[in-house]
Amino acid sequence: MTWLAVGLALVAALLFAIAAVAQQHEASATGERGLRLFLSLLRNPRWWAGTVTDNVGYLVQAAALGVGSLLLVQPLLVTMLLFALPLGARYAGRRVTRATVWWAGALAVSLGVFLVAGNADPGVDNAPFRDWTVSLAVCAAVVVAGFAIAARPGRGRALGLAMVTGVLFGVVSALTKTVTDQLADGVGPLLTSWETYALAAVGISGFAAQQFAYQAGSLEVSFPAATVLEPVTAALLGLAVLQERIRADGGEWLLIGVSVLVMVVATAALARAGVPTPTTGTAGDTAAPSPTTAVPRT
């Protein structure tokens, strides 16, 4: 079942990456703000294609969580970066910088080390509401901090909204594991569970924050932060609420600590190093900048 969870998680990561490239490109190409942004996107077939792909990816992720732990599945979703950054650069007619390739490789290696050294126990699928309260309060505080950062001009808006997106989607992942388990018990328990309604509310909020983050900055600015914060949030909820545990001792804890540090540093570096570079055409002509680098910041 472990390898099935790994395979499903990697497929979900690829689908999420494809969706992110399509949605960010279309969201950044419009100068609309607030509700008008969504009204504009609802008339955009390419954005709809990305949204459908995103939802299929979520279903595959849910299937992965049905057979694997949060500590196994969620870190694998970081591989979205390895798919999305080159896809986004190609789609927008940009070159991927050498620094981006280097840091993406460091991220992949550190992720592999974390998965091997971590050797996570699955824990439980359900927990009483009282076990969620403290963790959800901490997540809410980080969301508020993200909105505060988003109030700053320039990259601060995209990074702040990416923080909000990552934390909310991390909560969605943890709730999805619980709701998936309840689904096996029938519709009745599903409709009477607070997790079902919390999942819907947090999922819609995360999706909205994601689109605003895509509109506020390039994929290289917003996507790395959201991509890493989601599994970090989900993994912490798995440890604190769903009783998942990391089976490690001695040197393995050192490897885990170093790999987590590298993942954080690599993510921050990708946000800086992935600054779009326009591709040059023949005869020394420079191609026109892509929509992702020319949109007005909100």
C-alpha positions as CSV (number, residue, x, y, z in Angstrom):
1,M,0.0,0.0,0.0
2,T,3.0,2.3,0.6
3,W,4.1,2.2,-3.0
4,L,0.5,2.7,-4.2
5,A,0.3,5.9,-2.0
6,V,3.6,7.1,-3.4
7,G,2.5,6.5,-7.0
8,L,-0.8,8.3,-6.5
9,A,0.9,11.2,-4.7
10,L,3.3,11.7,-7.6
11,V,0.4,11.6,-10.1
12,A,-1.5,14.2,-8.0
13,A,1.6,16.4,-7.9
14,L,1.9,16.3,-11.7
15,L,-1.8,17.2,-12.1
16,F,-1.5,20.0,-9.6
17,A,1.6,21.4,-11.4
18,I,-0.2,21.4,-14.8
19,A,-3.2,23.1,-13.2
20,A,-1.1,25.7,-11.4
21,V,0.7,26.7,-14.7
22,A,-2.6,27.1,-16.5
23,Q,-4.4,28.9,-13.7
24,Q,-1.5,31.3,-12.9
25,H,-1.0,32.2,-16.5
26,E,-4.6,33.1,-17.1
27,A,-5.1,34.8,-13.7
28,S,-2.0,36.9,-14.2
29,A,-3.1,37.9,-17.7
30,T,-6.1,39.8,-16.4
31,G,-5.8,43.2,-14.7
32,E,-9.1,42.6,-12.8
33,R,-9.2,42.6,-9.0
34,G,-11.4,41.1,-6.3
35,L,-14.7,39.6,-7.5
36,R,-14.1,40.9,-11.0
37,L,-11.1,38.6,-11.3
38,F,-13.3,35.5,-10.7
39,L,-15.9,36.8,-13.1
40,S,-13.3,37.2,-15.8
41,L,-11.8,33.8,-15.1
42,L,-15.2,32.1,-15.2
43,R,-15.3,33.1,-18.9
44,N,-11.8,31.7,-19.6
45,P,-11.8,28.1,-21.0
46,R,-8.1,27.6,-20.3
47,W,-8.6,28.6,-16.7
48,W,-11.5,26.1,-16.5
49,A,-9.2,23.4,-18.0
50,G,-6.7,24.1,-15.2
51,T,-9.4,24.0,-12.6
52,V,-10.8,20.7,-13.8
53,T,-7.2,19.3,-13.7
54,D,-6.8,20.7,-10.2
55,N,-9.9,18.9,-9.0
56,V,-8.8,15.6,-10.6
57,G,-5.5,16.0,-8.8
58,Y,-7.3,16.5,-5.6
59,L,-9.3,13.3,-6.1
60,V,-6.0,11.4,-6.7
61,Q,-4.5,13.0,-3.6
62,A,-7.6,11.9,-1.6
63,A,-7.1,8.3,-2.9
64,A,-3.4,8.5,-1.8
65,L,-4.4,9.7,1.6
66,G,-6.9,6.8,1.8
67,V,-4.0,4.3,1.6
68,G,-1.1,6.3,3.1
69,S,-0.3,8.7,6.0
70,L,-0.1,12.5,5.8
71,L,3.6,12.2,6.6
72,L,4.1,10.0,3.5
73,V,1.8,11.6,1.0
74,Q,2.1,15.3,1.6
75,P,5.9,15.7,1.4
76,L,5.7,14.0,-2.1
77,L,3.5,16.8,-3.3
78,V,6.5,19.1,-3.1
79,T,7.5,17.5,-6.4
80,M,4.9,19.9,-7.9
81,L,7.8,22.4,-8.0
82,L,9.9,20.1,-10.1
83,F,7.0,19.8,-12.6
84,A,5.6,23.3,-12.5
85,L,8.6,25.5,-12.8
86,P,9.9,24.1,-16.1
87,L,6.3,23.8,-17.4
88,G,5.6,27.4,-16.5
89,A,8.7,28.7,-18.0
90,R,8.1,26.8,-21.3
91,Y,4.4,27.9,-21.4
92,A,5.4,31.6,-20.9
93,G,8.3,31.5,-23.3
94,R,11.0,31.9,-20.6
95,R,14.3,30.2,-19.7
96,V,14.7,28.3,-16.5
97,T,17.7,29.8,-14.7
98,R,20.6,27.6,-13.6
99,A,20.0,28.5,-10.0
100,T,16.4,27.3,-10.3
101,V,17.6,23.9,-11.6
102,W,20.1,23.6,-8.9
103,W,17.7,24.4,-6.0
104,A,15.0,22.2,-7.5
105,G,17.5,19.3,-7.5
106,A,18.4,20.0,-3.9
107,L,14.7,20.1,-3.0
108,A,14.1,16.7,-4.6
109,V,17.1,15.1,-2.9
110,S,16.2,16.4,0.5
111,L,12.6,15.2,0.0
112,G,13.9,11.7,-0.8
113,V,16.1,11.7,2.3
114,F,13.2,12.8,4.5
115,L,10.9,10.1,3.2
116,V,13.5,7.3,3.7
117,A,14.7,8.5,7.1
118,G,11.2,9.4,8.4
119,N,9.5,6.0,7.9
120,A,6.2,7.3,9.2
121,D,3.6,5.4,11.2
122,P,0.0,5.9,9.8
123,G,-1.7,7.0,13.0
124,V,-5.5,7.3,13.1
125,D,-8.0,8.6,10.6
126,N,-10.3,10.4,13.0
127,A,-9.9,12.5,16.1
128,P,-12.4,14.4,18.4
129,F,-12.9,18.1,17.8
130,R,-11.1,19.0,21.1
131,D,-7.9,17.5,19.6
132,W,-8.1,19.9,16.6
133,T,-8.8,23.1,18.5
134,V,-5.2,24.2,19.4
135,S,-3.8,23.2,16.0
136,L,-6.5,25.0,14.1
137,A,-6.0,28.1,16.2
138,V,-2.3,28.1,15.3
139,C,-3.2,27.7,11.6
140,A,-5.6,30.6,11.9
141,A,-2.9,32.8,13.4
142,V,-0.5,32.0,10.5
143,V,-3.3,32.8,8.0
144,V,-3.8,36.2,9.7
145,A,0.0,36.8,9.5
146,G,-0.1,35.9,5.8
147,F,-2.8,38.4,5.1
148,A,-0.7,41.0,7.0
149,I,2.2,40.3,4.8
150,A,0.0,40.4,1.7
151,A,-0.9,44.0,2.6
152,R,2.6,45.1,1.7
153,P,3.3,46.2,-1.9
154,G,5.4,44.3,-4.4
155,R,6.3,40.6,-3.8
156,G,4.9,40.8,-0.3
157,R,1.3,40.5,-1.7
158,A,2.1,37.3,-3.6
159,L,4.1,35.7,-0.8
160,G,1.6,36.6,1.8
161,L,-1.3,35.1,-0.2
162,A,0.9,32.0,-0.9
163,M,1.3,31.6,2.8
164,V,-2.4,31.7,3.3
165,T,-2.9,29.2,0.4
166,G,-0.4,26.7,1.7
167,V,-1.7,26.7,5.3
168,L,-5.3,26.4,4.2
169,F,-4.6,23.6,1.7
170,G,-2.6,21.8,4.5
171,V,-5.7,21.9,6.6
172,V,-7.7,20.6,3.7
173,S,-5.3,17.7,3.3
174,A,-5.7,16.7,6.9
175,L,-9.5,17.0,6.8
176,T,-9.6,15.1,3.5
177,K,-8.0,12.1,5.2
178,T,-10.7,12.1,7.9
179,V,-13.5,12.7,5.5
180,T,-12.3,9.9,3.2
181,D,-12.4,7.5,6.1
182,Q,-15.9,8.7,7.0
183,L,-17.1,8.2,3.4
184,A,-16.6,4.5,3.9
185,D,-19.2,4.5,6.7
186,G,-21.9,5.9,4.4
187,V,-23.6,9.2,3.6
188,G,-25.2,9.7,7.0
189,P,-22.0,10.0,9.1
190,L,-20.5,12.2,6.3
191,L,-23.4,14.7,6.4
192,T,-23.4,14.9,10.2
193,S,-19.6,15.4,10.5
194,W,-18.2,18.9,11.2
195,E,-15.1,17.9,9.2
196,T,-17.2,17.7,6.0
197,Y,-18.4,21.3,6.3
198,A,-15.0,22.6,7.5
199,L,-13.4,20.9,4.5
200,A,-15.8,22.7,2.1
201,A,-15.3,26.1,3.7
202,V,-11.5,25.8,4.0
203,G,-11.2,24.4,0.5
204,I,-13.1,27.2,-1.1
205,S,-11.1,29.8,0.9
206,G,-7.8,28.2,-0.1
207,F,-8.8,28.1,-3.7
208,A,-9.8,31.8,-3.7
209,A,-6.5,32.8,-2.0
210,Q,-4.6,30.7,-4.5
211,Q,-6.1,32.6,-7.5
212,F,-5.4,35.9,-5.9
213,A,-1.8,34.8,-5.3
214,Y,-1.4,33.7,-8.9
215,Q,-2.8,37.1,-10.0
216,A,-0.4,39.0,-7.7
217,G,2.9,37.6,-8.9
218,S,4.7,35.1,-11.1
219,L,4.6,31.4,-10.5
220,E,8.2,31.5,-9.2
221,V,7.2,33.9,-6.4
222,S,4.0,32.4,-5.2
223,F,4.2,28.7,-6.0
224,P,7.2,27.5,-3.9
225,A,6.0,29.0,-0.7
226,A,2.5,27.5,-1.1
227,T,3.8,24.2,-2.2
228,V,6.0,23.6,0.8
229,L,3.7,25.2,3.4
230,E,0.9,22.8,2.5
231,P,2.7,19.5,3.3
232,V,4.4,21.1,6.4
233,T,1.0,22.2,7.8
234,A,-0.5,18.8,6.9
235,A,2.4,16.9,8.5
236,L,2.2,18.9,11.7
237,L,-1.6,18.2,11.9
238,G,-0.8,14.6,11.3
239,L,1.6,14.6,14.2
240,A,-0.5,16.7,16.6
241,V,-4.0,15.5,15.8
242,L,-4.0,12.2,14.0
243,Q,-1.2,10.6,16.1
244,E,1.1,9.9,13.2
245,R,4.7,9.3,14.2
246,I,8.1,9.3,12.7
247,R,10.0,6.1,13.4
248,A,13.6,7.3,13.6
249,D,16.6,7.2,15.9
250,G,20.0,8.6,16.3
251,G,21.5,9.7,13.0
252,E,18.1,9.4,11.2
253,W,16.9,12.4,13.2
254,L,19.9,14.4,12.0
255,L,19.1,13.5,8.4
256,I,15.5,14.5,8.9
257,G,16.5,17.8,10.4
258,V,19.0,18.6,7.7
259,S,16.5,17.6,4.9
260,V,13.8,19.8,6.3
261,L,16.2,22.7,6.6
262,V,17.3,22.2,3.0
263,M,13.7,22.0,1.8
264,V,12.9,25.3,3.5
265,V,16.1,27.0,2.2
266,A,15.6,25.6,-1.3
267,T,12.0,26.8,-1.4
268,A,13.0,30.4,-0.4
269,A,15.8,30.3,-2.9
270,L,13.5,29.2,-5.7
271,A,11.3,32.2,-5.0
272,R,14.3,34.4,-5.6
273,A,16.2,32.5,-8.2
274,G,13.3,31.8,-10.5
275,V,12.9,35.4,-11.7
276,P,11.6,35.2,-15.2
277,T,14.2,35.6,-18.0
278,P,12.8,36.5,-21.4
279,T,13.9,34.2,-24.2
280,T,15.7,35.6,-27.1
281,G,14.6,35.0,-30.6
282,T,16.7,34.7,-33.7
283,A,18.9,37.5,-35.0
284,G,19.2,38.8,-31.4
285,D,15.6,39.9,-31.1
286,T,14.2,39.7,-27.7
287,A,10.8,38.1,-27.3
288,A,7.9,40.1,-25.9
289,P,7.5,39.6,-22.1
290,S,4.9,37.1,-21.0
291,P,1.7,38.1,-19.3
292,T,3.1,36.8,-16.0
293,T,5.7,39.5,-15.9
294,A,3.7,42.4,-17.2
295,V,0.6,42.5,-15.1
296,P,-0.2,45.3,-12.8
297,R,0.2,44.3,-9.2
298,T,-2.9,44.7,-7.0
